[in-house]
Amino acid sequence: MFDFQYAAFIIPAFVITVGVFVGMIVVSLNHARHWRLRYEELSARAKSAK
């Protein structure tokens, strides 16, 4: 199934793909953390204004 003749092309492609996926996950989690903190800040501000 895995032909080692093409390993020089396949393995770097897998490494790049994993790197891109990890990067997308990290960016997504950072954005989620930012917006969660922003929501908590606005919720606290709204509760104190009441």
C-alpha distance matrix in Angstrom:
0.0 3.8 6.2 9.4 11.5 11.4 11.7 15.4 15.1 12.5 14.2 17.7 16.9 15.8 19.0 21.1 20.0 20.8 24.0 25.0 24.5 26.5 29.1 29.5 29.9 32.5 34.4 34.5 35.8 38.4 39.6 39.8 41.8 44.1 44.9 45.3 47.9 49.5 49.8 51.4 53.8 54.9 55.2 57.4 59.5 60.0 61.1 63.5 65.0 65.9
3.8 0.0 3.8 6.2 8.8 8.4 8.0 11.8 11.9 9.4 10.7 14.3 14.0 13.1 16.0 18.3 17.7 18.5 21.4 22.8 22.6 24.4 26.9 27.7 28.2 30.5 32.5 32.9 34.2 36.5 37.9 38.4 40.2 42.4 43.4 44.0 46.3 48.0 48.6 50.1 52.3 53.6 54.1 56.1 58.2 58.9 60.0 62.3 63.8 65.0
6.2 3.8 0.0 3.8 5.4 6.1 6.9 10.4 10.9 9.6 11.4 14.6 14.7 14.7 17.3 19.4 19.3 20.5 23.0 24.4 24.8 26.5 28.7 29.7 30.6 32.7 34.5 35.2 36.6 38.8 40.2 40.9 42.7 44.7 45.8 46.6 48.8 50.4 51.2 52.7 54.8 56.1 56.8 58.8 60.7 61.5 62.8 65.0 66.4 67.7
9.4 6.2 3.8 0.0 3.8 5.3 4.8 7.9 9.7 9.1 9.9 13.0 14.1 14.2 16.1 18.4 19.1 20.0 22.1 23.9 24.7 26.0 28.1 29.5 30.5 32.1 34.0 35.1 36.4 38.3 39.9 40.9 42.4 44.3 45.8 46.6 48.5 50.2 51.2 52.7 54.6 56.1 56.9 58.7 60.6 61.6 62.9 64.9 66.4 67.8
11.5 8.8 5.4 3.8 0.0 3.8 5.7 7.5 8.9 9.6 11.3 13.6 14.5 15.6 17.5 19.2 20.1 21.6 23.4 24.9 26.1 27.6 29.3 30.7 32.1 33.7 35.3 36.5 38.1 39.7 41.2 42.4 44.1 45.7 47.2 48.3 50.2 51.7 52.8 54.4 56.2 57.5 58.5 60.4 62.1 63.1 64.6 66.6 67.9 69.5
11.4 8.4 6.1 5.3 3.8 0.0 3.8 5.4 5.5 6.2 8.6 10.6 10.9 12.4 14.5 15.8 16.6 18.5 20.2 21.4 22.7 24.5 26.0 27.2 28.8 30.5 31.9 33.0 34.8 36.4 37.8 39.0 40.8 42.4 43.7 44.9 46.9 48.2 49.4 51.1 52.8 54.1 55.2 57.1 58.7 59.7 61.3 63.2 64.5 66.1
11.7 8.0 6.9 4.8 5.7 3.8 0.0 3.8 5.3 4.9 5.6 8.3 9.6 10.2 11.9 13.9 14.9 16.1 17.9 19.6 20.8 22.1 23.8 25.4 26.6 28.1 29.8 31.1 32.6 34.2 35.8 37.0 38.5 40.3 41.8 42.8 44.7 46.2 47.4 48.9 50.7 52.1 53.2 55.0 56.6 57.8 59.2 61.1 62.5 64.1
15.4 11.8 10.4 7.9 7.5 5.4 3.8 0.0 3.8 5.9 6.1 6.9 9.0 10.7 11.5 12.9 14.8 16.3 17.2 19.0 20.8 21.9 23.1 25.0 26.6 27.7 29.2 30.9 32.4 33.7 35.3 36.9 38.2 39.7 41.4 42.7 44.3 45.7 47.2 48.8 50.2 51.7 53.0 54.7 56.2 57.5 59.1 60.8 62.2 64.0
15.1 11.9 10.9 9.7 8.9 5.5 5.3 3.8 0.0 3.8 5.8 5.9 6.4 8.9 10.4 11.0 12.4 14.6 15.7 16.8 18.6 20.3 21.3 22.8 24.7 26.1 27.2 28.7 30.6 31.9 33.2 34.8 36.5 37.8 39.3 40.7 42.5 43.7 45.1 46.9 48.4 49.7 51.0 52.9 54.2 55.4 57.1 58.9 60.1 61.8
12.5 9.4 9.6 9.1 9.6 6.2 4.9 5.9 3.8 0.0 3.8 5.7 5.1 6.3 8.7 10.0 10.5 12.3 14.2 15.4 16.5 18.3 19.9 21.1 22.6 24.4 25.8 26.9 28.6 30.3 31.6 32.9 34.6 36.2 37.6 38.8 40.7 42.1 43.2 44.9 46.7 47.9 49.0 51.0 52.5 53.6 55.1 57.1 58.4 59.9
14.2 10.7 11.4 9.9 11.3 8.6 5.6 6.1 5.8 3.8 0.0 3.8 5.4 5.1 6.2 8.7 9.8 10.6 12.3 14.3 15.4 16.5 18.3 20.0 21.1 22.5 24.3 25.7 27.0 28.6 30.3 31.5 32.9 34.7 36.3 37.3 39.1 40.7 41.9 43.4 45.1 46.6 47.7 49.4 51.1 52.3 53.7 55.5 57.0 58.6
17.7 14.3 14.6 13.0 13.6 10.6 8.3 6.9 5.9 5.7 3.8 0.0 3.8 5.4 4.9 6.1 8.4 9.8 10.3 12.2 14.1 15.1 16.2 18.2 19.8 20.8 22.3 24.1 25.6 26.8 28.4 30.0 31.4 32.8 34.5 35.8 37.4 38.8 40.3 41.9 43.3 44.8 46.2 47.8 49.3 50.6 52.2 53.9 55.3 57.1
16.9 14.0 14.7 14.1 14.5 10.9 9.6 9.0 6.4 5.1 5.4 3.8 0.0 3.8 5.4 5.2 6.1 8.6 9.8 10.5 12.3 14.2 15.2 16.5 18.4 19.9 21.0 22.4 24.3 25.7 27.0 28.5 30.2 31.6 33.0 34.4 36.3 37.5 38.8 40.6 42.1 43.4 44.6 46.6 48.0 49.1 50.8 52.6 53.8 55.5
15.8 13.1 14.7 14.2 15.6 12.4 10.2 10.7 8.9 6.3 5.1 5.4 3.8 0.0 3.8 5.5 5.0 6.1 8.5 9.8 10.5 12.2 14.0 15.3 16.5 18.2 19.9 20.9 22.5 24.3 25.8 26.8 28.5 30.2 31.6 32.7 34.6 36.1 37.2 38.8 40.6 42.0 43.0 44.8 46.5 47.6 49.0 51.0 52.4 53.9
19.0 16.0 17.3 16.1 17.5 14.5 11.9 11.5 10.4 8.7 6.2 4.9 5.4 3.8 0.0 3.8 5.4 5.2 6.1 8.6 9.9 10.5 12.1 14.2 15.4 16.4 18.2 19.9 21.1 22.5 24.3 25.7 26.9 28.6 30.3 31.4 33.0 34.6 36.0 37.4 39.0 40.6 41.8 43.4 45.0 46.4 47.8 49.5 51.0 52.7
21.1 18.3 19.4 18.4 19.2 15.8 13.9 12.9 11.0 10.0 8.7 6.1 5.2 5.5 3.8 0.0 3.8 5.5 5.0 6.1 8.6 9.8 10.4 12.2 14.2 15.2 16.3 18.1 19.9 21.0 22.5 24.2 25.7 26.9 28.6 30.0 31.6 32.9 34.4 36.1 37.5 38.9 40.3 42.1 43.4 44.7 46.4 48.1 49.3 51.2
20.0 17.7 19.3 19.1 20.1 16.6 14.9 14.8 12.4 10.5 9.8 8.4 6.1 5.0 5.4 3.8 0.0 3.8 5.4 5.1 6.2 8.6 9.8 10.6 12.4 14.3 15.4 16.4 18.4 20.0 21.2 22.5 24.3 25.8 27.1 28.4 30.4 31.6 32.8 34.6 36.2 37.5 38.6 40.6 42.1 43.1 44.7 46.7 47.9 49.5
20.8 18.5 20.5 20.0 21.6 18.5 16.1 16.3 14.6 12.3 10.6 9.8 8.6 6.1 5.2 5.5 3.8 0.0 3.8 5.5 5.1 6.1 8.5 9.9 10.5 12.2 14.2 15.2 16.5 18.3 20.0 20.9 22.4 24.3 25.8 26.7 28.6 30.2 31.3 32.8 34.6 36.1 37.1 38.8 40.6 41.7 43.1 45.0 46.5 48.0
24.0 21.4 23.0 22.1 23.4 20.2 17.9 17.2 15.7 14.2 12.3 10.3 9.8 8.5 6.1 5.0 5.4 3.8 0.0 3.8 5.5 5.2 6.1 8.6 9.9 10.5 12.2 14.1 15.4 16.5 18.3 19.9 21.0 22.5 24.4 25.6 27.1 28.6 30.2 31.6 33.0 34.7 36.0 37.5 39.1 40.5 42.0 43.6 45.1 46.9
25.0 22.8 24.4 23.9 24.9 21.4 19.6 19.0 16.8 15.4 14.3 12.2 10.5 9.8 8.6 6.1 5.1 5.5 3.8 0.0 3.8 5.5 5.0 6.1 8.6 9.9 10.5 12.1 14.2 15.3 16.5 18.2 19.9 21.1 22.5 24.1 25.8 27.0 28.4 30.2 31.6 32.9 34.3 36.2 37.5 38.7 40.4 42.2 43.3 45.1
24.5 22.6 24.8 24.7 26.1 22.7 20.8 20.8 18.6 16.5 15.4 14.1 12.3 10.5 9.9 8.6 6.2 5.1 5.5 3.8 0.0 3.8 5.4 5.1 6.2 8.6 9.9 10.4 12.3 14.2 15.4 16.3 18.3 20.0 21.1 22.3 24.4 25.7 26.7 28.4 30.2 31.5 32.5 34.5 36.1 37.1 38.6 40.6 41.9 43.4
26.5 24.4 26.5 26.0 27.6 24.5 22.1 21.9 20.3 18.3 16.5 15.1 14.2 12.2 10.5 9.8 8.6 6.1 5.2 5.5 3.8 0.0 3.8 5.5 5.1 6.2 8.6 9.8 10.6 12.3 14.3 15.3 16.4 18.4 20.1 20.9 22.6 24.3 25.6 26.9 28.6 30.3 31.3 32.9 34.6 36.0 37.3 39.0 40.6 42.3
29.1 26.9 28.7 28.1 29.3 26.0 23.8 23.1 21.3 19.9 18.3 16.2 15.2 14.0 12.1 10.4 9.8 8.5 6.1 5.0 5.4 3.8 0.0 3.8 5.4 5.1 6.2 8.5 9.9 10.6 12.3 14.2 15.4 16.6 18.5 19.9 21.3 22.6 24.3 25.9 27.2 28.7 30.1 31.8 33.1 34.6 36.2 37.8 39.1 41.0
29.5 27.7 29.7 29.5 30.7 27.2 25.4 25.0 22.8 21.1 20.0 18.2 16.5 15.3 14.2 12.2 10.6 9.9 8.6 6.1 5.1 5.5 3.8 0.0 3.8 5.5 5.2 6.0 8.5 9.9 10.6 12.1 14.2 15.3 16.5 18.1 20.0 21.0 22.3 24.2 25.7 26.9 28.2 30.2 31.5 32.6 34.3 36.2 37.3 39.0
29.9 28.2 30.6 30.5 32.1 28.8 26.6 26.6 24.7 22.6 21.1 19.8 18.4 16.5 15.4 14.2 12.4 10.5 9.9 8.6 6.2 5.1 5.4 3.8 0.0 3.8 5.5 5.0 6.1 8.6 9.9 10.4 12.2 14.2 15.4 16.2 18.3 19.9 20.8 22.3 24.2 25.6 26.5 28.4 30.1 31.2 32.6 34.5 36.0 37.5
32.5 30.5 32.7 32.1 33.7 30.5 28.1 27.7 26.1 24.4 22.5 20.8 19.9 18.2 16.4 15.2 14.3 12.2 10.5 9.9 8.6 6.2 5.1 5.5 3.8 0.0 3.8 5.4 5.2 6.2 8.7 9.9 10.5 12.3 14.4 15.3 16.6 18.4 19.9 21.1 22.6 24.4 25.6 27.1 28.7 30.2 31.6 33.1 34.7 36.6
34.4 32.5 34.5 34.0 35.3 31.9 29.8 29.2 27.2 25.8 24.3 22.3 21.0 19.9 18.2 16.3 15.4 14.2 12.2 10.5 9.9 8.6 6.2 5.2 5.5 3.8 0.0 3.8 5.5 5.1 6.2 8.6 9.9 10.6 12.4 14.2 15.5 16.6 18.3 20.1 21.2 22.6 24.2 25.9 27.1 28.5 30.3 31.8 33.0 35.0
34.5 32.9 35.2 35.1 36.5 33.0 31.1 30.9 28.7 26.9 25.7 24.1 22.4 20.9 19.9 18.1 16.4 15.2 14.1 12.1 10.4 9.8 8.5 6.0 5.0 5.4 3.8 0.0 3.8 5.4 5.2 6.2 8.6 9.9 10.7 12.1 14.3 15.3 16.4 18.3 20.0 21.1 22.2 24.3 25.7 26.7 28.4 30.3 31.5 33.1
35.8 34.2 36.6 36.4 38.1 34.8 32.6 32.4 30.6 28.6 27.0 25.6 24.3 22.5 21.1 19.9 18.4 16.5 15.4 14.2 12.3 10.6 9.9 8.5 6.1 5.2 5.5 3.8 0.0 3.8 5.4 5.0 6.1 8.5 9.9 10.3 12.2 14.1 15.1 16.4 18.2 19.9 20.7 22.4 24.2 25.4 26.7 28.5 30.1 31.7
38.4 36.5 38.8 38.3 39.7 36.4 34.2 33.7 31.9 30.3 28.6 26.8 25.7 24.3 22.5 21.0 20.0 18.3 16.5 15.3 14.2 12.3 10.6 9.9 8.6 6.2 5.1 5.4 3.8 0.0 3.8 5.4 5.1 6.2 8.7 9.9 10.7 12.3 14.2 15.5 16.6 18.4 19.9 21.2 22.6 24.3 25.8 27.2 28.7 30.7
39.6 37.9 40.2 39.9 41.2 37.8 35.8 35.3 33.2 31.6 30.3 28.4 27.0 25.8 24.3 22.5 21.2 20.0 18.3 16.5 15.4 14.3 12.3 10.6 9.9 8.7 6.2 5.2 5.4 3.8 0.0 3.8 5.4 5.0 6.2 8.5 10.0 10.5 12.2 14.2 15.3 16.5 18.1 20.0 21.0 22.3 24.2 25.8 26.9 28.8
39.8 38.4 40.9 40.9 42.4 39.0 37.0 36.9 34.8 32.9 31.5 30.0 28.5 26.8 25.7 24.2 22.5 20.9 19.9 18.2 16.3 15.3 14.2 12.1 10.4 9.9 8.6 6.2 5.0 5.4 3.8 0.0 3.8 5.4 5.3 6.0 8.6 9.8 10.4 12.2 14.1 15.3 16.2 18.2 19.8 20.8 22.3 24.2 25.6 27.1
41.8 40.2 42.7 42.4 44.1 40.8 38.5 38.2 36.5 34.6 32.9 31.4 30.2 28.5 26.9 25.7 24.3 22.4 21.0 19.9 18.3 16.4 15.4 14.2 12.2 10.5 9.9 8.6 6.1 5.1 5.4 3.8 0.0 3.8 5.6 5.1 6.2 8.6 9.9 10.6 12.3 14.3 15.2 16.5 18.3 19.9 21.1 22.6 24.3 26.1
44.1 42.4 44.7 44.3 45.7 42.4 40.3 39.7 37.8 36.2 34.7 32.8 31.6 30.2 28.6 26.9 25.8 24.3 22.5 21.1 20.0 18.4 16.6 15.3 14.2 12.3 10.6 9.9 8.5 6.2 5.0 5.4 3.8 0.0 3.8 5.5 5.3 6.2 8.7 10.1 10.6 12.4 14.2 15.5 16.6 18.3 20.1 21.3 22.6 24.8
44.9 43.4 45.8 45.8 47.2 43.7 41.8 41.4 39.3 37.6 36.3 34.5 33.0 31.6 30.3 28.6 27.1 25.8 24.4 22.5 21.1 20.1 18.5 16.5 15.4 14.4 12.4 10.7 9.9 8.7 6.2 5.3 5.6 3.8 0.0 3.8 5.4 4.9 6.0 8.5 9.7 10.4 12.0 14.1 15.1 16.1 18.1 19.8 20.8 22.7
45.3 44.0 46.6 46.6 48.3 44.9 42.8 42.7 40.7 38.8 37.3 35.8 34.4 32.7 31.4 30.0 28.4 26.7 25.6 24.1 22.3 20.9 19.9 18.1 16.2 15.3 14.2 12.1 10.3 9.9 8.5 6.0 5.1 5.5 3.8 0.0 3.8 5.4 5.1 6.2 8.6 9.9 10.4 12.3 14.2 15.2 16.4 18.4 19.9 21.4
47.9 46.3 48.8 48.5 50.2 46.9 44.7 44.3 42.5 40.7 39.1 37.4 36.3 34.6 33.0 31.6 30.4 28.6 27.1 25.8 24.4 22.6 21.3 20.0 18.3 16.6 15.5 14.3 12.2 10.7 10.0 8.6 6.2 5.3 5.4 3.8 0.0 3.8 5.4 5.1 6.1 8.6 9.8 10.6 12.2 14.1 15.3 16.6 18.3 20.3
49.5 48.0 50.4 50.2 51.7 48.2 46.2 45.7 43.7 42.1 40.7 38.8 37.5 36.1 34.6 32.9 31.6 30.2 28.6 27.0 25.7 24.3 22.6 21.0 19.9 18.4 16.6 15.3 14.1 12.3 10.5 9.8 8.6 6.2 4.9 5.4 3.8 0.0 3.8 5.5 5.1 6.2 8.5 9.9 10.6 12.2 14.3 15.5 16.5 18.7
49.8 48.6 51.2 51.2 52.8 49.4 47.4 47.2 45.1 43.2 41.9 40.3 38.8 37.2 36.0 34.4 32.8 31.3 30.2 28.4 26.7 25.6 24.3 22.3 20.8 19.9 18.3 16.4 15.1 14.2 12.2 10.4 9.9 8.7 6.0 5.1 5.4 3.8 0.0 3.8 5.4 5.2 6.0 8.5 9.8 10.4 12.1 14.2 15.2 16.8
51.4 50.1 52.7 52.7 54.4 51.1 48.9 48.8 46.9 44.9 43.4 41.9 40.6 38.8 37.4 36.1 34.6 32.8 31.6 30.2 28.4 26.9 25.9 24.2 22.3 21.1 20.1 18.3 16.4 15.5 14.2 12.2 10.6 10.1 8.5 6.2 5.1 5.5 3.8 0.0 3.8 5.5 5.0 6.1 8.5 9.8 10.5 12.2 14.2 15.7
53.8 52.3 54.8 54.6 56.2 52.8 50.7 50.2 48.4 46.7 45.1 43.3 42.1 40.6 39.0 37.5 36.2 34.6 33.0 31.6 30.2 28.6 27.2 25.7 24.2 22.6 21.2 20.0 18.2 16.6 15.3 14.1 12.3 10.6 9.7 8.6 6.1 5.1 5.4 3.8 0.0 3.8 5.5 5.3 6.2 8.6 10.0 10.7 12.3 14.7
54.9 53.6 56.1 56.1 57.5 54.1 52.1 51.7 49.7 47.9 46.6 44.8 43.4 42.0 40.6 38.9 37.5 36.1 34.7 32.9 31.5 30.3 28.7 26.9 25.6 24.4 22.6 21.1 19.9 18.4 16.5 15.3 14.3 12.4 10.4 9.9 8.6 6.2 5.2 5.5 3.8 0.0 3.8 5.4 5.0 6.1 8.6 9.9 10.5 12.6
55.2 54.1 56.8 56.9 58.5 55.2 53.2 53.0 51.0 49.0 47.7 46.2 44.6 43.0 41.8 40.3 38.6 37.1 36.0 34.3 32.5 31.3 30.1 28.2 26.5 25.6 24.2 22.2 20.7 19.9 18.1 16.2 15.2 14.2 12.0 10.4 9.8 8.5 6.0 5.0 5.5 3.8 0.0 3.8 5.4 5.1 6.2 8.6 9.9 11.0
57.4 56.1 58.8 58.7 60.4 57.1 55.0 54.7 52.9 51.0 49.4 47.8 46.6 44.8 43.4 42.1 40.6 38.8 37.5 36.2 34.5 32.9 31.8 30.2 28.4 27.1 25.9 24.3 22.4 21.2 20.0 18.2 16.5 15.5 14.1 12.3 10.6 9.9 8.5 6.1 5.3 5.4 3.8 0.0 3.8 5.4 5.1 6.2 8.6 10.2
59.5 58.2 60.7 60.6 62.1 58.7 56.6 56.2 54.2 52.5 51.1 49.3 48.0 46.5 45.0 43.4 42.1 40.6 39.1 37.5 36.1 34.6 33.1 31.5 30.1 28.7 27.1 25.7 24.2 22.6 21.0 19.8 18.3 16.6 15.1 14.2 12.2 10.6 9.8 8.5 6.2 5.0 5.4 3.8 0.0 3.8 5.5 5.2 6.2 8.9
60.0 58.9 61.5 61.6 63.1 59.7 57.8 57.5 55.4 53.6 52.3 50.6 49.1 47.6 46.4 44.7 43.1 41.7 40.5 38.7 37.1 36.0 34.6 32.6 31.2 30.2 28.5 26.7 25.4 24.3 22.3 20.8 19.9 18.3 16.1 15.2 14.1 12.2 10.4 9.8 8.6 6.1 5.1 5.4 3.8 0.0 3.8 5.5 5.1 6.6
61.1 60.0 62.8 62.9 64.6 61.3 59.2 59.1 57.1 55.1 53.7 52.2 50.8 49.0 47.8 46.4 44.7 43.1 42.0 40.4 38.6 37.3 36.2 34.3 32.6 31.6 30.3 28.4 26.7 25.8 24.2 22.3 21.1 20.1 18.1 16.4 15.3 14.3 12.1 10.5 10.0 8.6 6.2 5.1 5.5 3.8 0.0 3.8 5.4 5.4
63.5 62.3 65.0 64.9 66.6 63.2 61.1 60.8 58.9 57.1 55.5 53.9 52.6 51.0 49.5 48.1 46.7 45.0 43.6 42.2 40.6 39.0 37.8 36.2 34.5 33.1 31.8 30.3 28.5 27.2 25.8 24.2 22.6 21.3 19.8 18.4 16.6 15.5 14.2 12.2 10.7 9.9 8.6 6.2 5.2 5.5 3.8 0.0 3.8 5.5
65.0 63.8 66.4 66.4 67.9 64.5 62.5 62.2 60.1 58.4 57.0 55.3 53.8 52.4 51.0 49.3 47.9 46.5 45.1 43.3 41.9 40.6 39.1 37.3 36.0 34.7 33.0 31.5 30.1 28.7 26.9 25.6 24.3 22.6 20.8 19.9 18.3 16.5 15.2 14.2 12.3 10.5 9.9 8.6 6.2 5.1 5.4 3.8 0.0 3.8
65.9 65.0 67.7 67.8 69.5 66.1 64.1 64.0 61.8 59.9 58.6 57.1 55.5 53.9 52.7 51.2 49.5 48.0 46.9 45.1 43.4 42.3 41.0 39.0 37.5 36.6 35.0 33.1 31.7 30.7 28.8 27.1 26.1 24.8 22.7 21.4 20.3 18.7 16.8 15.7 14.7 12.6 11.0 10.2 8.9 6.6 5.4 5.5 3.8 0.0
